[in-house]
Amino acid sequence: MTEVIDQWPIQTEIEQRFPVKVVEVAGDKGPCGGVNMAIDTTFDVLRMVDGREPVYANNHPVHNELISQDFTRQGLVIQPNITLVPDGSILIASAHGWPLEDKELAHRKDLLIIDTTCQLVSKVNRGAERAVREGKHVIYVGAKNHPEPRGVLGGLPEGTYTFIDIDEDLPDLEGLDDSELAVLNQTTLSTVGVMEKIEKLRRKYPELDIPNPVGICYATDNRQNAVRQRLQDNDQPHINALVVVGSKKSHNSNELRDVGLNEFGIPSYLIDQPGEIDDSWFDQNTRRVLVTSGASVLPIYLRAVIKYFTDQGAYIRNLPRTEKDLTFVAPDLEALKRRYQTE
């Protein structure tokens, strides 16, 4: 079918203007379980409060620009500095987790806390705390300025951990024995990048304690692999460009784009919505485009981008499903219901 499509003659005026003939959609659609839980919970809280008071969040509940805009329109106030949140207010803790000092301050200020921390992030957090209790020094691989490392490392005593930026060289860990080291990582990184970093650590510290499996978000991992599998499939027609639907602030979306850009060297773009597409990206040699979405993207945003291509006359091919379903438990909202005496 796809081979026939590639041979179709250019007939319409639209087809003459727009070179892309086939769009392949890789990976599953919609947010991962943790992000989905955070989105649904935040919308539920805003609906229950219904504008009667501000609802605060220590960070954007998820890193998606369009969803964040919708939240703020409905009254969500982003305030990373917990000291500035009025006592007794409602506070939503984002999916990325938050440091122990912020949790303790929130309790002292008698905030009504709705914690939407991703359960995988919490698992990594518990792993770090357990390693420290066992007398180990935690090596944490992450991205600078991302809230997730701050949440994990913020609960550990000073001197018990070393942060390693995913894009930087390994530091020297002098004075520490191999058996005293445990490595953990941010959940939204590239699986390939993390494994490369771990292998370098293993060569320097053979007895390093490495968790199995590595704590990468299942949706992030599977979507990266879906893109890799398609781009390295020599039995299928060559992909000329990659378009990732996701926000610039979303680390997993950036990593997804980098699979095409850095691992396979094809033009790769990151967009929130079809209005950001520049037709100049696609020259006459760009006949087949791979489209995927980050783990914090609603299906409606992906569908809008797909529609952009179909409106230009492109044929859509959906690649096989790759992801497993995981159930994430939503926070208990009973305290919020009692606040307004609602059912």
Secondary structure, DSSP 8 states (H G I E B T S, - for coil): -HHHHHH----SHHHHH----EEEE-S--S--HHHHHHHHHHHHHHHHHTTSS-EEESS-SSS-HHHHHHHHHTTEEE-S-GGGS-TT-EEEE-TT---HHHHHHHHHTT-EEEE---HHHHHHHHHHHHHHHTT-EEEEEE-TT-HHHHHHHTTS-TTSEEEEETTS-----TT--GGGEEEEE-TTS-HHHHHHHHHHHHHH-TT-B--SS----HHHHHHHHHHHHHHT-TTS----EEEEES-TT-HHHHHHHHIIIIIS---EEEESSGGG--GGG--TT--EEEEEE-TT--HHHHHHHHHHHHHTT-EEEE---------------HHHHHHHT--
